[in-house]
């Protein structure tokens, strides 16, 4: 295994994308390990022993334990009582089920945002969309992923339904490693931005049904793109 520390990995990311003030040590660790699993560098069945992982990344066991717990919630790790966790991947049926729920939750959020967003929230959504357009031109998938999360979160909060926002964010967290991976597909950034454009246009026009359909279609494409990516690696 590599002896690269999680701090080194985070520093490399920050040099390319700017500071991520909200990132914690466990979150940085989770992202690194999740990428290695999704990209196939850590095979299913590989043990993740807390002490060994802590030594590898130069951290204490506490963030390792938290990262493993979060990875287990995404189905990327199988935890076992009093034994090392194992690398795992959710079955294709399980993953498709998760994306199906995600598409419906985000569609509801987009539809409600179309009728409930305030003027300030709509302007913020437009600004995020413009930022994503610039990142497409720069060809920066990592930073695009980070701003993309803010873009989708703005729509969730724009629904003005706290419970819907809560469960949508929780479902998104479980799917985050797979959504992140699909941005590595050639041409995906520009296509994602075009899909977002349809969502933003419908929301700004107050068209509830159109916003729902555009968002549902967007998440369906995200799923299909990830499946192609994972099948090709």
N, C-alpha and C positions, 0 to 999 in steps of 0.2 A: 504494500500500500504506500501511497505518496506520503511524504512527511511535510507537505505544505500545510501551514497553519490556516485556520479559518480567518484569522486577522489578515493574513497576506491575501487571501482570496477576496475578502471584503475590500481591501485597499485597492486591488486591481479593478474591482467593479466601480468603486467610487471615482477612480481616475478617469474612467470612461463615461460615467453617467452622472457624476456629482454625488454629494452626500445623501445618504438615506437616514435621516434623523430618527425615524421610527424603528429602524432595525435593531433588534437585540442580538446578543451573542447566539442564543438558541435559534433565532430566526435565520441568521446567516448560516449557521451550521445545517439547519433543515434544508435550506435552498441548495447548498452544495451537495449534500447527500442525495436529495431528491433528483437533482440533475444527473448524478452518476447512475442512479437506478433507472430512470426513464431512458437514458441514453445507452443503457446496457453495459456500463462499465462495472457495475455491481450486479451480479447475477442473482436471480431468485434462489433462496436457500443459503446465501452467504450470511454467516453470523455477524452481528453487530455487537461486539462485547464493549460495554461502557468504558472500561479502563483503556482498552486498546484505541477506541475512537478518540477518547480524551487526549491520549498521548499523541496521536497522529495530528490532531488539530491544535495542540497546545492550549487546551482549555481544561477546566475542572469537569467533574462528572455531572454536576448539576445541569448545565446547559445541554449536555449530551442526553441526559435522561428526558429533559423537556422536549428536545428535538425528536427523539425516538417516539415519544408519546404523540406528537403532532403528525409524524410520518405514519404512525399506525392508524390515525384517524383518516388519512387519505388512502389507506389500503396498501401503502408502499412498504410497510414493515409489519411483521407478525410478532407480537410480544408473547412471551411464555413465562409463567410463574417460576421464579428462582433460576431462570436460564437465560442465556443471551437471546436477544431479539434476532429474527431472521429477515433478510430482505425478501419482499414479496411484491407481487403486482396483482391488482384486482383482475378478475376474469373479464373478458370482453363483454359478456352479458351484464356484469355488475357495473362496468364503466359506462356502457350505453344507458343503463338505467339511471345512473347519476347525472349524465348529460341531459337525459330526457326531462328529469325533474328541474335541472338548472335552466333549461330552455323555457319551461313554463313559468318558473318563478321570475326570471328576468323579463319575460314578456308581460307579466302582470305589473311588474315595477315600471316598465316603460309606458304601458298604457295609463297607469295612474299618474306618472310623471307628466304625461302630455296634458293632463287636466289640472294637476295640483301644483306644479312647479311655480315658484314665484319668479318675478322678473329677474331678480339677482341670480337665482339658481339657473335660469335659462342662459344668462350671460356667462356664467361660470362654465356651464356645459359647452357652450360655443368656444370659449377660450381653451378648454382642455382639448377639444376636437382640433383646434388650430395647432396646438402644441404637438399633438400626435402627427399631424400632417407634416410638420417640420422634421420630426424624428424619422418619418418615412423617407424624406429627402436625404437625411443624414445616414440612413441605413443602420440605425442603432436599435437592434431588437431587445436588448436588455433594458434600456431606458424606456423603450416603447411599452414593454410589459409593465413597468412600474407606473407610468402615467396612465396606461390602459386600466389598471386597477382603480385609480382615482376617477377615471371617466365613468366606469361602471358603478362605482360607489355613489357618485353624484346622482346617477339615475335612481339607484335604490332609495337614497335619502329623499330624492325629489318626489317619491311616491307619497310621502308624508304618512306612511303606515309603519310604525316602529316595529311591530311584530314581523311583518313581511320583510323589512330590512334586515332584521336579526337572522331569520332563517335563510335568507338569500346569501348573506355574508358567510354564514356557517357552511353552506353548501359550496360556495365558491372556494372557501379555504381548502376543502377536501379535493377539489378539482384543480387547484392552482398549479401543481407540478405539470399536469397534462396540458393545461391551457398555455403555460409558459413555454413548453417544449414545441408547440406547433408554430411558434414564431420563427423557428429556425428553417422552416420550409421556404424554398426560394419563391420570392414574390408575395409572400404571405402578408407582409406589413401593408403594402399598398392595397391589397384586397380587403384586409381588415378595416382599413380606413374608409374604403368605399362603402363597406357594409355599415360602418358607424354613421356615415353621412346620411344614409336612408333613415336610420333611427333618429338622428338629431333633427333632420328636416321634419319628420312626422311629429316629434315632440314640440318643436318650436311652433308648428302650425296648430297644435292642440288636437291632433288627429289620433284619438285613442286606439282605434282598431288598426290603423296603419302602423303605429308605433309598436303595438304588440306583435304584428306580423313581421315587421322588420327585425325586431330583436330575436324573435323565435328563429327566424331564418339565419341570423348571424350565429347564434349558438350552435345550430345544427351544422353549419359550415365549420365551426371551430372543432366540433367532434370529428367530422369527416377528415379534416386536415390532420388532426392528431393521429387518427388511425392510419392514414397514409404514411405519416412520418415514422410511427413506431414499427410499421410493417417493412419500411425501407432500410432501417438502421441495422 
